């Protein structure tokens, strides 16, 4: 027989422990918000993100300097390779294009013309190439620490700017050896380099986001950059080609508005006497400013929009 349940007496009911009423169940999001908790790695508003990046400016500079110092630490010549690499590239291009293909004909001061183009192009191409590894090559840092991820591609771009400034001494020595002496127009190199640095940083952030999602882009970029170099007038004169008037008008406009060519031409105008204002594309400073603002601001916003995705693949 099953035991029967004896109802509790009034005295027993009075002695039973009283439990407080249970609160209404809320979802986890409401509970976290009620206690001031936020999502780890959530994308902050754009204004707050800019302030976070600015607050990391000392880290960005130190990180860039450390990478620059360690870049050639295993080589016997060490930091000398920062100067030797663009010089050797310029020597190869001079032999192939200046001697074998004859692109030096009709271009006065071809060696200063060529070396300036090679140094300035290397600044852009290296910034883009290293930008593809800014996130994918620093996953340990990205996953271990909380900081604005834009600090990484910016630091990589700053590293390339430091390397350019370090090697500019060699460029100036070459210019002097070929009769290009310091003059007031050399001061124009400062705003030209500043605009190019902003442009390069924006492209570095764009490539960092793309390569973080698709790492194979870093393998494709050398081919894209090589093609871009050949159409940017690094080792031949765009003005000389346009004077032939054998290209479609759209192609001529594209060659003149090419951002890499714009910054190269501005530096040649500043440093090389024989490169006159008549060889610059129309509205060259407006083009330089427009490309810098579009790439710098657009690249920063494009990178910020994916802030929550970096390191989670």
C-alpha positions in Angstrom: 0.0 0.0 0.0 1.2 3.4 -0.8 1.6 5.8 2.1 -1.0 8.5 2.3 0.1 12.2 2.6 -0.9 13.8 5.8 -1.6 17.5 5.3 0.5 19.9 7.4 -1.2 21.4 10.4 -1.5 25.2 10.8 1.3 25.2 13.3 3.7 23.3 10.9 2.7 25.7 8.1 3.6 28.7 10.3 7.1 27.3 11.1 7.9 26.5 7.4 10.8 28.7 6.0 9.7 31.7 3.9 11.5 32.1 0.5 11.5 35.5 -1.2 9.6 35.7 -4.5 11.8 34.9 -7.5 12.5 37.8 -9.8 11.2 37.7 -13.4 13.7 35.9 -15.6 15.5 38.3 -18.1 17.7 37.4 -21.1 21.4 37.5 -20.8 21.7 40.7 -22.8 19.5 42.6 -20.5 21.2 41.2 -17.4 24.7 42.2 -18.8 23.5 45.7 -19.6 22.0 46.0 -16.1 25.4 45.4 -14.6 27.4 47.5 -17.0 28.9 44.6 -18.9 29.8 45.0 -22.6 30.7 42.6 -25.4 34.4 41.8 -25.5 36.0 43.3 -28.6 32.9 45.2 -29.7 33.4 47.9 -32.2 33.2 51.3 -30.5 31.7 54.4 -32.2 34.0 56.0 -34.8 34.8 59.1 -32.6 35.7 56.9 -29.6 37.8 54.6 -31.9 39.8 57.6 -33.2 40.5 58.6 -29.6 41.6 55.1 -28.7 44.0 55.0 -31.7 45.4 58.4 -30.7 46.0 57.2 -27.2 48.1 54.3 -28.6 50.3 56.7 -30.6 53.4 55.9 -28.4 52.8 52.2 -28.8 52.5 52.7 -32.6 55.8 54.5 -32.8 57.6 52.1 -30.6 56.2 49.1 -32.4 57.3 50.5 -35.8 60.8 51.4 -34.5 61.2 47.9 -33.0 60.2 46.2 -36.3 62.5 48.5 -38.3 65.4 47.7 -36.0 64.8 44.0 -36.1 64.2 43.8 -39.9 67.8 43.3 -40.9 69.1 42.1 -37.5 70.2 38.8 -39.0 72.1 40.3 -41.9 75.8 41.1 -41.5 75.4 44.5 -43.1 72.4 45.2 -40.8 70.6 48.5 -41.4 72.8 49.3 -44.4 70.3 47.2 -46.4 67.7 49.9 -45.9 69.8 52.0 -48.3 71.2 49.2 -50.4 67.9 47.7 -51.4 66.4 50.7 -53.3 69.8 51.5 -54.7 70.3 48.0 -56.1 66.7 48.2 -57.5 67.6 51.5 -59.2 70.8 50.0 -60.7 68.8 47.1 -62.1 66.1 49.3 -63.6 68.8 51.6 -65.1 70.5 48.8 -66.8 67.3 47.3 -68.2 65.2 50.4 -69.0 67.9 53.0 -69.4 70.5 51.0 -71.3 68.8 48.1 -72.9 65.4 49.6 -73.7 66.6 53.2 -74.1 63.9 54.9 -72.0 66.6 57.4 -70.9 66.6 59.1 -74.3 64.9 62.4 -74.2 64.9 62.4 -70.3 67.4 64.9 -68.9 69.1 63.9 -65.6 67.9 60.4 -66.1 69.7 58.9 -63.0 68.3 61.5 -60.5 64.9 61.0 -62.3 65.1 57.2 -62.0 66.5 57.0 -58.4 63.8 59.5 -57.1 61.1 57.4 -58.7 62.4 54.1 -57.3 62.7 55.5 -53.7 59.2 57.0 -53.7 57.6 54.0 -55.4 59.3 51.6 -52.9 57.7 53.6 -50.1 54.2 53.0 -51.5 54.7 49.4 -52.5 56.3 48.4 -49.2 53.5 50.0 -47.2 50.9 48.1 -49.1 52.7 44.8 -49.0 53.4 44.9 -45.3 49.8 46.0 -44.7 48.6 42.7 -46.0 50.4 41.0 -43.0 49.4 43.6 -40.4 46.6 41.4 -38.9 47.3 38.0 -40.3 50.9 38.2 -39.2 50.1 39.4 -35.7 47.3 37.0 -34.6 48.9 36.2 -31.3 49.0 39.8 -30.3 45.4 40.5 -31.7 43.9 37.5 -29.8 45.8 38.1 -26.5 45.3 41.8 -26.0 42.5 44.3 -26.3 43.5 47.4 -28.3 42.3 49.2 -31.4 43.4 46.9 -34.3 44.0 49.9 -36.6 47.2 50.5 -34.5 48.8 47.6 -36.4 48.5 48.7 -40.0 49.3 52.3 -39.0 52.4 51.1 -37.3 53.5 49.1 -40.4 53.0 52.3 -42.5 55.0 54.3 -40.0 57.8 51.7 -40.2 58.0 52.2 -43.9 58.0 56.0 -43.5 60.9 55.7 -41.0 62.7 53.5 -43.5 62.2 56.0 -46.3 63.5 58.9 -44.1 66.5 56.8 -43.2 67.3 56.1 -46.9 66.6 59.7 -48.0 70.1 60.6 -47.0 71.4 58.3 -49.7 69.0 59.8 -52.3 70.2 63.3 -51.5 73.8 62.3 -51.8 73.1 60.8 -55.2 71.3 64.0 -56.3 74.3 66.1 -55.3 76.7 63.8 -57.1 74.8 64.4 -60.3 74.6 68.2 -59.9 71.3 68.6 -58.1 72.1 70.9 -55.2 69.9 72.0 -52.3 67.4 74.7 -53.2 64.2 76.2 -51.9 62.1 73.8 -54.0 63.4 70.9 -51.9 61.1 72.1 -49.1 58.1 70.9 -51.3 59.2 67.4 -50.6 57.9 67.7 -47.0 54.2 68.2 -47.9 54.5 65.8 -50.8 55.8 63.0 -48.5 53.2 63.8 -45.8 50.4 63.4 -48.3 51.9 60.2 -49.7 52.3 58.8 -46.1 48.6 59.5 -45.5 47.7 57.8 -48.8 49.9 54.8 -48.0 48.5 54.4 -44.5 44.9 54.3 -45.9 45.8 51.6 -48.4 47.7 49.7 -45.7 44.5 49.5 -43.6 42.4 48.5 -46.6 44.8 45.7 -47.4 45.0 44.6 -43.7 41.2 44.1 -43.6 41.1 42.2 -46.9 44.1 40.0 -46.1 42.7 39.3 -42.6 39.7 37.6 -44.3 41.5 36.3 -47.4 45.2 35.6 -46.6 45.9 34.6 -50.2 45.8 38.3 -51.1 49.3 38.7 -49.8 50.5 36.2 -52.4 48.7 38.1 -55.2 49.9 41.6 -54.3 53.4 41.4 -55.7 51.9 40.9 -59.2 49.4 43.7 -58.7 52.2 46.0 -57.4 54.5 45.2 -60.3 51.9 46.0 -62.8 51.1 49.3 -61.0 54.8 50.2 -61.0 55.1 49.7 -64.7 52.2 52.2 -65.4 53.4 54.8 -62.8 56.3 56.2 -64.7 59.0 55.0 -62.3 61.5 54.3 -65.0 60.0 56.2 -67.9 58.6 59.6 -68.5 54.8 59.8 -68.6 54.9 63.3 -70.2 57.1 61.9 -73.0 54.6 59.1 -73.7 51.6 61.5 -73.6 53.3 63.9 -76.0 53.1 61.2 -78.7 49.3 61.5 -78.5 48.8 57.9 -79.5 46.8 56.7 -76.5 43.1 57.0 -76.0 42.1 60.0 -74.0 40.7 57.9 -71.1 44.1 56.2 -70.8 46.0 59.5 -70.8 43.8 60.8 -68.0 44.3 57.6 -66.0 48.0 57.8 -66.4 48.0 61.5 -65.2 45.7 60.8 -62.3 47.5 57.7 -61.1 48.2 58.4 -57.4 51.6 56.7 -57.4 52.7 58.8 -60.4 51.3 62.0 -58.8 53.5 61.6 -55.7 56.5 60.5 -57.8 56.1 63.6 -60.0 55.8 65.9 -57.1 59.0 64.6 -55.6 60.8 64.9 -58.9 59.6 68.4 -59.3 60.9 69.3 -55.8 64.3 67.6 -56.2 65.3 67.5 -59.9 65.9 70.8 -61.6 65.2 69.5 -65.1 61.8 68.2 -64.1 59.7 71.4 -64.5 56.1 72.3 -63.8 55.2 71.7 -67.4 55.7 68.0 -66.8 53.3 67.8 -63.9 49.7 66.8 -64.5 47.0 69.5 -64.3 45.9 70.4 -60.7 48.6 68.1 -59.3 48.4 69.3 -55.7 44.6 68.9 -55.7 45.0 65.4 -57.0 47.6 64.6 -54.3 45.4 66.0 -51.5 42.3 64.3 -52.9 44.0 60.9 -53.1 45.5 61.3 -49.6 42.2 62.2 -48.0 40.1 59.6 -49.9 42.5 56.8 -49.1 43.4 57.9 -45.5 39.8 58.6 -44.3 38.2 55.9 -46.4 40.7 53.3 -45.4 40.4 54.1 -41.7 36.6 53.8 -41.8 36.7 50.7 -43.9 39.1 49.0 -41.4 37.0 50.2 -38.4 33.8 48.6 -39.8 35.3 45.2 -39.3 36.9 45.8 -35.9 34.9 43.0 -34.3 36.1 40.4 -36.8 39.8 40.6 -36.5 41.4 37.5 -34.9 38.2 35.5 -34.8 38.7 33.4 -37.9 
